[in-house]
Amino acid sequence: MGRVSWLVVVLAVLAILDLWSELQLLGEHFTWSSLGYAVGQHPLAVAVLLLLILRPTRLR
C-alpha cells in the first residue's frame, strides 16, 4: 500500500510539471481555446490528473 501512495505522488508531480507552463498561461489569461490546446498537447498529463481525482477511495 505504501508503494501506491508514492506512485500517486510521483505521477501527480510529473503531470503538474508537464503542465506547468500551460497552467501559468491559463492563470494569466484564460480562454477556452487555450484550455483545449493544453488538453490536446498534454493528454497523458491531463489523463493522469483526472484518474487520480476520480480513482476509487479504497486505493487512497
Residue pairs with C-beta under 8 A, 6 or more apart in sequence:
4 59
8 52
11 48
11 52
12 48
12 49
12 52
14 45
14 48
15 44
15 45
15 46
15 48
15 49
15 52
16 23
16 45
16 49
18 42
18 44
18 45
19 38
19 42
19 45
19 46
19 49
22 34
22 37
22 38
22 41
22 42
23 38
25 34
25 38
26 34
26 35
26 38
38 46
39 46
